[in-house]
Amino acid sequence: MQKQLPDEAVPAVYCRRCGYQLVGLPENRCPECRRIFHPVDETTCSL
Ligand SMILES: [Zn+2]
């Protein structure tokens, strides 16, 4: 059996630097301050 997660399951994360909500972005980069983030790394974004 194949288990798939729906796209809606992506948790809301916020930029550590400026607080921008990092949702639905084409890349892991804050569009406000251009900081690179990793959605699973709490040191780069606020979960
Ligand atoms: Zn930012």
mmCIF file of the protein (N, C-alpha, C, O) and its ligand, coordinates in Angstrom:
data_MODEL
# 
_entry.id   MODEL 
# 
loop_
_entity.id 
_entity.type 
_entity.pdbx_number_of_molecules 
1 polymer     1 
2 non-polymer 1 
# 
_entity_poly.entity_id                      1 
_entity_poly.type                           'polypeptide(L)' 
_entity_poly.nstd_linkage                   no 
_entity_poly.nstd_monomer                   no 
_entity_poly.pdbx_seq_one_letter_code       MQKQLPDEAVPAVYCRRCGYQLVGLPENRCPECRRIFHPVDETTCSL 
_entity_poly.pdbx_seq_one_letter_code_can   MQKQLPDEAVPAVYCRRCGYQLVGLPENRCPECRRIFHPVDETTCSL 
_entity_poly.pdbx_strand_id                 A 
# 
loop_
_entity_poly_seq.entity_id 
_entity_poly_seq.num 
_entity_poly_seq.mon_id 
_entity_poly_seq.hetero 
1 1  MET n 
1 2  GLN n 
1 3  LYS n 
1 4  GLN n 
1 5  LEU n 
1 6  PRO n 
1 7  ASP n 
1 8  GLU n 
1 9  ALA n 
1 10 VAL n 
1 11 PRO n 
1 12 ALA n 
1 13 VAL n 
1 14 TYR n 
1 15 CYS n 
1 16 ARG n 
1 17 ARG n 
1 18 CYS n 
1 19 GLY n 
1 20 TYR n 
1 21 GLN n 
1 22 LEU n 
1 23 VAL n 
1 24 GLY n 
1 25 LEU n 
1 26 PRO n 
1 27 GLU n 
1 28 ASN n 
1 29 ARG n 
1 30 CYS n 
1 31 PRO n 
1 32 GLU n 
1 33 CYS n 
1 34 ARG n 
1 35 ARG n 
1 36 ILE n 
1 37 PHE n 
1 38 HIS n 
1 39 PRO n 
1 40 VAL n 
1 41 ASP n 
1 42 GLU n 
1 43 THR n 
1 44 THR n 
1 45 CYS n 
1 46 SER n 
1 47 LEU n 
# 
loop_
_struct_asym.id 
_struct_asym.entity_id 
A 1 
B 2 
# 
loop_
_chem_comp.id 
_chem_comp.type 
_chem_comp.mon_nstd_flag 
ALA 'L-peptide linking' y 
ARG 'L-peptide linking' y 
ASN 'L-peptide linking' y 
ASP 'L-peptide linking' y 
CYS 'L-peptide linking' y 
GLN 'L-peptide linking' y 
GLU 'L-peptide linking' y 
GLY 'peptide linking'   y 
HIS 'L-peptide linking' y 
ILE 'L-peptide linking' y 
LEU 'L-peptide linking' y 
LYS 'L-peptide linking' y 
MET 'L-peptide linking' y 
PHE 'L-peptide linking' y 
PRO 'L-peptide linking' y 
SER 'L-peptide linking' y 
THR 'L-peptide linking' y 
TYR 'L-peptide linking' y 
VAL 'L-peptide linking' y 
ZN  non-polymer         . 
# 
_pdbx_entity_nonpoly.entity_id   2 
_pdbx_entity_nonpoly.name        ? 
_pdbx_entity_nonpoly.comp_id     ZN 
# 
_pdbx_nonpoly_scheme.asym_id         B 
_pdbx_nonpoly_scheme.entity_id       2 
_pdbx_nonpoly_scheme.mon_id          ZN 
_pdbx_nonpoly_scheme.ndb_seq_num     1 
_pdbx_nonpoly_scheme.pdb_seq_num     101 
_pdbx_nonpoly_scheme.auth_seq_num    101 
_pdbx_nonpoly_scheme.pdb_mon_id      ZN 
_pdbx_nonpoly_scheme.auth_mon_id     ZN 
_pdbx_nonpoly_scheme.pdb_strand_id   A 
_pdbx_nonpoly_scheme.pdb_ins_code    . 
# 
loop_
_atom_site.group_PDB 
_atom_site.id 
_atom_site.type_symbol 
_atom_site.label_atom_id 
_atom_site.label_alt_id 
_atom_site.label_comp_id 
_atom_site.label_asym_id 
_atom_site.label_entity_id 
_atom_site.label_seq_id 
_atom_site.pdbx_PDB_ins_code 
_atom_site.Cartn_x 
_atom_site.Cartn_y 
_atom_site.Cartn_z 
_atom_site.occupancy 
_atom_site.B_iso_or_equiv 
_atom_site.pdbx_formal_charge 
_atom_site.auth_seq_id 
_atom_site.auth_comp_id 
_atom_site.auth_asym_id 
_atom_site.auth_atom_id 
_atom_site.pdbx_PDB_model_num 
ATOM   1   N  N  . MET A 1 1  ? 0.838  -1.211 0.000  1.00 0.00 ? 1   MET A N  1 
ATOM   2   C  CA . MET A 1 1  ? 0.000  0.000  0.000  1.00 0.00 ? 1   MET A CA 1 
ATOM   3   C  C  . MET A 1 1  ? 0.864  1.249  0.000  1.00 0.00 ? 1   MET A C  1 
ATOM   4   O  O  . MET A 1 1  ? 1.939  1.287  0.599  1.00 0.00 ? 1   MET A O  1 
ATOM   5   N  N  . GLN A 1 2  ? 0.379  2.242  -0.672 1.00 0.00 ? 2   GLN A N  1 
ATOM   6   C  CA . GLN A 1 2  ? 1.129  3.492  -0.764 1.00 0.00 ? 2   GLN A CA 1 
ATOM   7   C  C  . GLN A 1 2  ? 0.436  4.576  0.059  1.00 0.00 ? 2   GLN A C  1 
ATOM   8   O  O  . GLN A 1 2  ? -0.753 4.850  -0.106 1.00 0.00 ? 2   GLN A O  1 
ATOM   9   N  N  . LYS A 1 3  ? 1.205  5.168  0.931  1.00 0.00 ? 3   LYS A N  1 
ATOM   10  C  CA . LYS A 1 3  ? 0.644  6.214  1.790  1.00 0.00 ? 3   LYS A CA 1 
ATOM   11  C  C  . LYS A 1 3  ? 1.091  7.588  1.302  1.00 0.00 ? 3   LYS A C  1 
ATOM   12  O  O  . LYS A 1 3  ? 2.288  7.845  1.169  1.00 0.00 ? 3   LYS A O  1 
ATOM   13  N  N  . GLN A 1 4  ? 0.141  8.457  1.040  1.00 0.00 ? 4   GLN A N  1 
ATOM   14  C  CA . GLN A 1 4  ? 0.479  9.790  0.546  1.00 0.00 ? 4   GLN A CA 1 
ATOM   15  C  C  . GLN A 1 4  ? -0.067 10.861 1.483  1.00 0.00 ? 4   GLN A C  1 
ATOM   16  O  O  . GLN A 1 4  ? -1.180 10.757 1.999  1.00 0.00 ? 4   GLN A O  1 
ATOM   17  N  N  . LEU A 1 5  ? 0.731  11.873 1.684  1.00 0.00 ? 5   LEU A N  1 
ATOM   18  C  CA . LEU A 1 5  ? 0.277  12.989 2.505  1.00 0.00 ? 5   LEU A CA 1 
ATOM   19  C  C  . LEU A 1 5  ? -0.299 14.080 1.602  1.00 0.00 ? 5   LEU A C  1 
ATOM   20  O  O  . LEU A 1 5  ? 0.304  14.429 0.587  1.00 0.00 ? 5   LEU A O  1 
ATOM   21  N  N  . PRO A 1 6  ? -1.438 14.605 1.963  1.00 0.00 ? 6   PRO A N  1 
ATOM   22  C  CA . PRO A 1 6  ? -2.004 15.701 1.165  1.00 0.00 ? 6   PRO A CA 1 
ATOM   23  C  C  . PRO A 1 6  ? -1.180 16.975 1.303  1.00 0.00 ? 6   PRO A C  1 
ATOM   24  O  O  . PRO A 1 6  ? -0.527 17.200 2.322  1.00 0.00 ? 6   PRO A O  1 
ATOM   25  N  N  . ASP A 1 7  ? -1.218 17.790 0.279  1.00 0.00 ? 7   ASP A N  1 
ATOM   26  C  CA . ASP A 1 7  ? -0.446 19.030 0.297  1.00 0.00 ? 7   ASP A CA 1 
ATOM   27  C  C  . ASP A 1 7  ? -0.852 19.936 1.455  1.00 0.00 ? 7   ASP A C  1 
ATOM   28  O  O  . ASP A 1 7  ? -0.049 20.724 1.954  1.00 0.00 ? 7   ASP A O  1 
ATOM   29  N  N  . GLU A 1 8  ? -2.099 19.812 1.869  1.00 0.00 ? 8   GLU A N  1 
ATOM   30  C  CA . GLU A 1 8  ? -2.619 20.675 2.935  1.00 0.00 ? 8   GLU A CA 1 
ATOM   31  C  C  . GLU A 1 8  ? -1.949 20.379 4.276  1.00 0.00 ? 8   GLU A C  1 
ATOM   32  O  O  . GLU A 1 8  ? -2.084 21.149 5.227  1.00 0.00 ? 8   GLU A O  1 
ATOM   33  N  N  . ALA A 1 9  ? -1.225 19.258 4.349  1.00 0.00 ? 9   ALA A N  1 
ATOM   34  C  CA . ALA A 1 9  ? -0.620 18.850 5.617  1.00 0.00 ? 9   ALA A CA 1 
ATOM   35  C  C  . ALA A 1 9  ? 0.643  19.653 5.948  1.00 0.00 ? 9   ALA A C  1 
ATOM   36  O  O  . ALA A 1 9  ? 1.198  19.513 7.038  1.00 0.00 ? 9   ALA A O  1 
ATOM   37  N  N  . VAL A 1 10 ? 1.092  20.487 5.020  1.00 0.00 ? 10  VAL A N  1 
ATOM   38  C  CA . VAL A 1 10 ? 2.282  21.292 5.272  1.00 0.00 ? 10  VAL A CA 1 
ATOM   39  C  C  . VAL A 1 10 ? 2.009  22.268 6.414  1.00 0.00 ? 10  VAL A C  1 
ATOM   40  O  O  . VAL A 1 10 ? 1.096  23.088 6.320  1.00 0.00 ? 10  VAL A O  1 
ATOM   41  N  N  . PRO A 1 11 ? 2.782  22.191 7.477  1.00 0.00 ? 11  PRO A N  1 
ATOM   42  C  CA . PRO A 1 11 ? 2.550  23.060 8.637  1.00 0.00 ? 11  PRO A CA 1 
ATOM   43  C  C  . PRO A 1 11 ? 2.961  24.494 8.353  1.00 0.00 ? 11  PRO A C  1 
ATOM   44  O  O  . PRO A 1 11 ? 3.839  24.751 7.529  1.00 0.00 ? 11  PRO A O  1 
ATOM   45  N  N  . ALA A 1 12 ? 2.325  25.413 9.035  1.00 0.00 ? 12  ALA A N  1 
ATOM   46  C  CA . ALA A 1 12 ? 2.683  26.817 8.876  1.00 0.00 ? 12  ALA A CA 1 
ATOM   47  C  C  . ALA A 1 12 ? 3.984  27.099 9.612  1.00 0.00 ? 12  ALA A C  1 
ATOM   48  O  O  . ALA A 1 12 ? 4.121  26.802 10.799 1.00 0.00 ? 12  ALA A O  1 
ATOM   49  N  N  . VAL A 1 13 ? 4.922  27.667 8.900  1.00 0.00 ? 13  VAL A N  1 
ATOM   50  C  CA . VAL A 1 13 ? 6.190  28.048 9.524  1.00 0.00 ? 13  VAL A CA 1 
ATOM   51  C  C  . VAL A 1 13 ? 6.431  29.535 9.283  1.00 0.00 ? 13  VAL A C  1 
ATOM   52  O  O  . VAL A 1 13 ? 5.922  30.116 8.325  1.00 0.00 ? 13  VAL A O  1 
ATOM   53  N  N  . TYR A 1 14 ? 7.201  30.123 10.154 1.00 0.00 ? 14  TYR A N  1 
ATOM   54  C  CA . TYR A 1 14 ? 7.457  31.552 10.050 1.00 0.00 ? 14  TYR A CA 1 
ATOM   55  C  C  . TYR A 1 14 ? 8.956  31.817 10.035 1.00 0.00 ? 14  TYR A C  1 
ATOM   56  O  O  . TYR A 1 14 ? 9.731  31.108 10.677 1.00 0.00 ? 14  TYR A O  1 
ATOM   57  N  N  . CYS A 1 15 ? 9.346  32.829 9.307  1.00 0.00 ? 15  CYS A N  1 
ATOM   58  C  CA . CYS A 1 15 ? 10.744 33.204 9.210  1.00 0.00 ? 15  CYS A CA 1 
ATOM   59  C  C  . CYS A 1 15 ? 11.284 33.607 10.583 1.00 0.00 ? 15  CYS A C  1 
ATOM   60  O  O  . CYS A 1 15 ? 10.655 34.373 11.312 1.00 0.00 ? 15  CYS A O  1 
ATOM   61  N  N  . ARG A 1 16 ? 12.454 33.078 10.918 1.00 0.00 ? 16  ARG A N  1 
ATOM   62  C  CA . ARG A 1 16 ? 13.087 33.404 12.201 1.00 0.00 ? 16  ARG A CA 1 
ATOM   63  C  C  . ARG A 1 16 ? 13.510 34.873 12.265 1.00 0.00 ? 16  ARG A C  1 
ATOM   64  O  O  . ARG A 1 16 ? 13.563 35.461 13.346 1.00 0.00 ? 16  ARG A O  1 
ATOM   65  N  N  . ARG A 1 17 ? 13.803 35.447 11.134 1.00 0.00 ? 17  ARG A N  1 
ATOM   66  C  CA . ARG A 1 17 ? 14.348 36.800 11.112 1.00 0.00 ? 17  ARG A CA 1 
ATOM   67  C  C  . ARG A 1 17 ? 13.248 37.860 11.085 1.00 0.00 ? 17  ARG A C  1 
ATOM   68  O  O  . ARG A 1 17 ? 13.280 38.804 11.874 1.00 0.00 ? 17  ARG A O  1 
ATOM   69  N  N  . CYS A 1 18 ? 12.264 37.709 10.171 1.00 0.00 ? 18  CYS A N  1 
ATOM   70  C  CA . CYS A 1 18 ? 11.285 38.778 9.995  1.00 0.00 ? 18  CYS A CA 1 
ATOM   71  C  C  . CYS A 1 18 ? 9.858  38.350 10.334 1.00 0.00 ? 18  CYS A C  1 
ATOM   72  O  O  . CYS A 1 18 ? 8.959  39.188 10.387 1.00 0.00 ? 18  CYS A O  1 
ATOM   73  N  N  . GLY A 1 19 ? 9.640  37.041 10.565 1.00 0.00 ? 19  GLY A N  1 
ATOM   74  C  CA . GLY A 1 19 ? 8.315  36.590 10.967 1.00 0.00 ? 19  GLY A CA 1 
ATOM   75  C  C  . GLY A 1 19 ? 7.349  36.369 9.815  1.00 0.00 ? 19  GLY A C  1 
ATOM   76  O  O  . GLY A 1 19 ? 6.163  36.127 10.043 1.00 0.00 ? 19  GLY A O  1 
ATOM   77  N  N  . TYR A 1 20 ? 7.829  36.446 8.602  1.00 0.00 ? 20  TYR A N  1 
ATOM   78  C  CA . TYR A 1 20 ? 6.981  36.205 7.433  1.00 0.00 ? 20  TYR A CA 1 
ATOM   79  C  C  . TYR A 1 20 ? 6.485  34.768 7.432  1.00 0.00 ? 20  TYR A C  1 
ATOM   80  O  O  . TYR A 1 20 ? 7.239  33.845 7.740  1.00 0.00 ? 20  TYR A O  1 
ATOM   81  N  N  . GLN A 1 21 ? 5.200  34.577 7.081  1.00 0.00 ? 21  GLN A N  1 
ATOM   82  C  CA . GLN A 1 21 ? 4.659  33.219 7.041  1.00 0.00 ? 21  GLN A CA 1 
ATOM   83  C  C  . GLN A 1 21 ? 5.122  32.526 5.772  1.00 0.00 ? 21  GLN A C  1 
ATOM   84  O  O  . GLN A 1 21 ? 4.802  32.947 4.660  1.00 0.00 ? 21  GLN A O  1 
ATOM   85  N  N  . LEU A 1 22 ? 5.882  31.454 5.961  1.00 0.00 ? 22  LEU A N  1 
ATOM   86  C  CA . LEU A 1 22 ? 6.519  30.771 4.840  1.00 0.00 ? 22  LEU A CA 1 
ATOM   87  C  C  . LEU A 1 22 ? 5.642  29.624 4.351  1.00 0.00 ? 22  LEU A C  1 
ATOM   88  O  O  . LEU A 1 22 ? 5.886  28.458 4.663  1.00 0.00 ? 22  LEU A O  1 
ATOM   89  N  N  . VAL A 1 23 ? 4.623  29.974 3.582  1.00 0.00 ? 23  VAL A N  1 
ATOM   90  C  CA . VAL A 1 23 ? 3.672  28.973 3.100  1.00 0.00 ? 23  VAL A CA 1 
ATOM   91  C  C  . VAL A 1 23 ? 3.491  29.115 1.600  1.00 0.00 ? 23  VAL A C  1 
ATOM   92  O  O  . VAL A 1 23 ? 3.330  30.219 1.080  1.00 0.00 ? 23  VAL A O  1 
ATOM   93  N  N  . GLY A 1 24 ? 3.520  27.974 0.909  1.00 0.00 ? 24  GLY A N  1 
ATOM   94  C  CA . GLY A 1 24 ? 3.254  27.969 -0.520 1.00 0.00 ? 24  GLY A CA 1 
ATOM   95  C  C  . GLY A 1 24 ? 4.309  28.653 -1.353 1.00 0.00 ? 24  GLY A C  1 
ATOM   96  O  O  . GLY A 1 24 ? 4.022  29.161 -2.437 1.00 0.00 ? 24  GLY A O  1 
ATOM   97  N  N  . LEU A 1 25 ? 5.532  28.669 -0.852 1.00 0.00 ? 25  LEU A N  1 
ATOM   98  C  CA . LEU A 1 25 ? 6.616  29.299 -1.598 1.00 0.00 ? 25  LEU A CA 1 
ATOM   99  C  C  . LEU A 1 25 ? 7.244  28.307 -2.563 1.00 0.00 ? 25  LEU A C  1 
ATOM   100 O  O  . LEU A 1 25 ? 7.298  27.111 -2.275 1.00 0.00 ? 25  LEU A O  1 
ATOM   101 N  N  . PRO A 1 26 ? 7.722  28.792 -3.715 1.00 0.00 ? 26  PRO A N  1 
ATOM   102 C  CA . PRO A 1 26 ? 8.333  27.907 -4.709 1.00 0.00 ? 26  PRO A CA 1 
ATOM   103 C  C  . PRO A 1 26 ? 9.705  27.417 -4.288 1.00 0.00 ? 26  PRO A C  1 
ATOM   104 O  O  . PRO A 1 26 ? 10.221 26.453 -4.854 1.00 0.00 ? 26  PRO A O  1 
ATOM   105 N  N  . GLU A 1 27 ? 10.301 28.073 -3.297 1.00 0.00 ? 27  GLU A N  1 
ATOM   106 C  CA . GLU A 1 27 ? 11.620 27.660 -2.831 1.00 0.00 ? 27  GLU A CA 1 
ATOM   107 C  C  . GLU A 1 27 ? 11.727 27.944 -1.339 1.00 0.00 ? 27  GLU A C  1 
ATOM   108 O  O  . GLU A 1 27 ? 10.929 28.699 -0.781 1.00 0.00 ? 27  GLU A O  1 
ATOM   109 N  N  . ASN A 1 28 ? 12.717 27.334 -0.701 1.00 0.00 ? 28  ASN A N  1 
ATOM   110 C  CA . ASN A 1 28 ? 12.887 27.520 0.738  1.00 0.00 ? 28  ASN A CA 1 
ATOM   111 C  C  . ASN A 1 28 ? 13.668 28.792 1.043  1.00 0.00 ? 28  ASN A C  1 
ATOM   112 O  O  . ASN A 1 28 ? 14.749 28.764 1.631  1.00 0.00 ? 28  ASN A O  1 
ATOM   113 N  N  . ARG A 1 29 ? 13.082 29.901 0.623  1.00 0.00 ? 29  ARG A N  1 
ATOM   114 C  CA . ARG A 1 29 ? 13.724 31.183 0.868  1.00 0.00 ? 29  ARG A CA 1 
ATOM   115 C  C  . ARG A 1 29 ? 12.657 32.204 1.217  1.00 0.00 ? 29  ARG A C  1 
ATOM   116 O  O  . ARG A 1 29 ? 11.640 32.313 0.532  1.00 0.00 ? 29  ARG A O  1 
ATOM   117 N  N  . CYS A 1 30 ? 12.893 32.950 2.288  1.00 0.00 ? 30  CYS A N  1 
ATOM   118 C  CA . CYS A 1 30 ? 11.943 33.973 2.681  1.00 0.00 ? 30  CYS A CA 1 
ATOM   119 C  C  . CYS A 1 30 ? 11.917 35.092 1.633  1.00 0.00 ? 30  CYS A C  1 
ATOM   120 O  O  . CYS A 1 30 ? 12.961 35.661 1.312  1.00 0.00 ? 30  CYS A O  1 
ATOM   121 N  N  . PRO A 1 31 ? 10.727 35.413 1.097  1.00 0.00 ? 31  PRO A N  1 
ATOM   122 C  CA . PRO A 1 31 ? 10.637 36.476 0.091  1.00 0.00 ? 31  PRO A CA 1 
ATOM   123 C  C  . PRO A 1 31 ? 10.819 37.865 0.682  1.00 0.00 ? 31  PRO A C  1 
ATOM   124 O  O  . PRO A 1 31 ? 11.065 38.824 -0.049 1.00 0.00 ? 31  PRO A O  1 
ATOM   125 N  N  . GLU A 1 32 ? 10.701 37.981 2.006  1.00 0.00 ? 32  GLU A N  1 
ATOM   126 C  CA . GLU A 1 32 ? 10.847 39.274 2.666  1.00 0.00 ? 32  GLU A CA 1 
ATOM   127 C  C  . GLU A 1 32 ? 12.310 39.625 2.914  1.00 0.00 ? 32  GLU A C  1 
ATOM   128 O  O  . GLU A 1 32 ? 12.769 40.699 2.525  1.00 0.00 ? 32  GLU A O  1 
ATOM   129 N  N  . CYS A 1 33 ? 13.038 38.723 3.560  1.00 0.00 ? 33  CYS A N  1 
ATOM   130 C  CA . CYS A 1 33 ? 14.427 39.038 3.917  1.00 0.00 ? 33  CYS A CA 1 
ATOM   131 C  C  . CYS A 1 33 ? 15.427 38.132 3.201  1.00 0.00 ? 33  CYS A C  1 
ATOM   132 O  O  . CYS A 1 33 ? 16.634 38.243 3.414  1.00 0.00 ? 33  CYS A O  1 
ATOM   133 N  N  . ARG A 1 34 ? 14.923 37.237 2.353  1.00 0.00 ? 34  ARG A N  1 
ATOM   134 C  CA . ARG A 1 34 ? 15.759 36.367 1.518  1.00 0.00 ? 34  ARG A CA 1 
ATOM   135 C  C  . ARG A 1 34 ? 16.569 35.356 2.324  1.00 0.00 ? 34  ARG A C  1 
ATOM   136 O  O  . ARG A 1 34 ? 17.569 34.828 1.838  1.00 0.00 ? 34  ARG A O  1 
ATOM   137 N  N  . ARG A 1 35 ? 16.146 35.091 3.531  1.00 0.00 ? 35  ARG A N  1 
ATOM   138 C  CA . ARG A 1 35 ? 16.854 34.107 4.330  1.00 0.00 ? 35  ARG A CA 1 
ATOM   139 C  C  . ARG A 1 35 ? 16.437 32.689 3.916  1.00 0.00 ? 35  ARG A C  1 
ATOM   140 O  O  . ARG A 1 35 ? 15.250 32.394 3.772  1.00 0.00 ? 35  ARG A O  1 
ATOM   141 N  N  . ILE A 1 36 ? 17.428 31.830 3.730  1.00 0.00 ? 36  ILE A N  1 
ATOM   142 C  CA . ILE A 1 36 ? 17.144 30.434 3.423  1.00 0.00 ? 36  ILE A CA 1 
ATOM   143 C  C  . ILE A 1 36 ? 16.635 29.742 4.680  1.00 0.00 ? 36  ILE A C  1 
ATOM   144 O  O  . ILE A 1 36 ? 17.158 29.970 5.771  1.00 0.00 ? 36  ILE A O  1 
ATOM   145 N  N  . PHE A 1 37 ? 15.624 28.902 4.534  1.00 0.00 ? 37  PHE A N  1 
ATOM   146 C  CA . PHE A 1 37 ? 15.115 28.172 5.692  1.00 0.00 ? 37  PHE A CA 1 
ATOM   147 C  C  . PHE A 1 37 ? 14.850 26.720 5.306  1.00 0.00 ? 37  PHE A C  1 
ATOM   148 O  O  . PHE A 1 37 ? 14.742 26.371 4.130  1.00 0.00 ? 37  PHE A O  1 
ATOM   149 N  N  . HIS A 1 38 ? 14.747 25.880 6.351  1.00 0.00 ? 38  HIS A N  1 
ATOM   150 C  CA . HIS A 1 38 ? 14.405 24.487 6.141  1.00 0.00 ? 38  HIS A CA 1 
ATOM   151 C  C  . HIS A 1 38 ? 13.192 24.177 7.011  1.00 0.00 ? 38  HIS A C  1 
ATOM   152 O  O  . HIS A 1 38 ? 13.275 24.280 8.235  1.00 0.00 ? 38  HIS A O  1 
ATOM   153 N  N  . PRO A 1 39 ? 12.076 23.801 6.409  1.00 0.00 ? 39  PRO A N  1 
ATOM   154 C  CA . PRO A 1 39 ? 10.814 23.607 7.140  1.00 0.00 ? 39  PRO A CA 1 
ATOM   155 C  C  . PRO A 1 39 ? 10.899 22.625 8.301  1.00 0.00 ? 39  PRO A C  1 
ATOM   156 O  O  . PRO A 1 39 ? 10.058 22.659 9.199  1.00 0.00 ? 39  PRO A O  1 
ATOM   157 N  N  . VAL A 1 40 ? 11.902 21.753 8.297  1.00 0.00 ? 40  VAL A N  1 
ATOM   158 C  CA . VAL A 1 40 ? 12.009 20.767 9.368  1.00 0.00 ? 40  VAL A CA 1 
ATOM   159 C  C  . VAL A 1 40 ? 13.077 21.160 10.395 1.00 0.00 ? 40  VAL A C  1 
ATOM   160 O  O  . VAL A 1 40 ? 13.300 20.447 11.374 1.00 0.00 ? 40  VAL A O  1 
ATOM   161 N  N  . ASP A 1 41 ? 13.718 22.278 10.164 1.00 0.00 ? 41  ASP A N  1 
ATOM   162 C  CA . ASP A 1 41 ? 14.787 22.722 11.051 1.00 0.00 ? 41  ASP A CA 1 
ATOM   163 C  C  . ASP A 1 41 ? 14.351 23.961 11.851 1.00 0.00 ? 41  ASP A C  1 
ATOM   164 O  O  . ASP A 1 41 ? 14.217 25.053 11.299 1.00 0.00 ? 41  ASP A O  1 
ATOM   165 N  N  . GLU A 1 42 ? 14.136 23.772 13.142 1.00 0.00 ? 42  GLU A N  1 
ATOM   166 C  CA . GLU A 1 42 ? 13.613 24.867 13.972 1.00 0.00 ? 42  GLU A CA 1 
ATOM   167 C  C  . GLU A 1 42 ? 14.615 25.987 14.184 1.00 0.00 ? 42  GLU A C  1 
ATOM   168 O  O  . GLU A 1 42 ? 14.257 27.058 14.674 1.00 0.00 ? 42  GLU A O  1 
ATOM   169 N  N  . THR A 1 43 ? 15.869 25.748 13.817 1.00 0.00 ? 43  THR A N  1 
ATOM   170 C  CA . THR A 1 43 ? 16.858 26.816 13.963 1.00 0.00 ? 43  THR A CA 1 
ATOM   171 C  C  . THR A 1 43 ? 16.773 27.812 12.816 1.00 0.00 ? 43  THR A C  1 
ATOM   172 O  O  . THR A 1 43 ? 17.340 28.902 12.892 1.00 0.00 ? 43  THR A O  1 
ATOM   173 N  N  . THR A 1 44 ? 16.062 27.437 11.750 1.00 0.00 ? 44  THR A N  1 
ATOM   174 C  CA . THR A 1 44 ? 15.966 28.336 10.592 1.00 0.00 ? 44  THR A CA 1 
ATOM   175 C  C  . THR A 1 44 ? 14.576 28.930 10.418 1.00 0.00 ? 44  THR A C  1 
ATOM   176 O  O  . THR A 1 44 ? 14.393 29.899 9.681  1.00 0.00 ? 44  THR A O  1 
ATOM   177 N  N  . CYS A 1 45 ? 13.582 28.334 11.112 1.00 0.00 ? 45  CYS A N  1 
ATOM   178 C  CA . CYS A 1 45 ? 12.244 28.876 11.025 1.00 0.00 ? 45  CYS A CA 1 
ATOM   179 C  C  . CYS A 1 45 ? 11.473 28.521 12.285 1.00 0.00 ? 45  CYS A C  1 
ATOM   180 O  O  . CYS A 1 45 ? 11.844 27.598 13.010 1.00 0.00 ? 45  CYS A O  1 
ATOM   181 N  N  . SER A 1 46 ? 10.404 29.254 12.541 1.00 0.00 ? 46  SER A N  1 
ATOM   182 C  CA . SER A 1 46 ? 9.596  29.014 13.731 1.00 0.00 ? 46  SER A CA 1 
ATOM   183 C  C  . SER A 1 46 ? 8.432  28.108 13.396 1.00 0.00 ? 46  SER A C  1 
ATOM   184 O  O  . SER A 1 46 ? 7.596  28.457 12.562 1.00 0.00 ? 46  SER A O  1 
ATOM   185 N  N  . LEU A 1 47 ? 8.364  26.957 14.027 1.00 0.00 ? 47  LEU A N  1 
ATOM   186 C  CA . LEU A 1 47 ? 7.304  25.995 13.729 1.00 0.00 ? 47  LEU A CA 1 
ATOM   187 C  C  . LEU A 1 47 ? 6.059  26.246 14.561 1.00 0.00 ? 47  LEU A C  1 
ATOM   188 O  O  . LEU A 1 47 ? 5.073  25.521 14.430 1.00 0.00 ? 47  LEU A O  1 
HETATM 189 ZN ZN . ZN  B 2 .  ? 12.262 36.652 6.542  1.00 0.00 2 101 ZN  A ZN 1 
# 
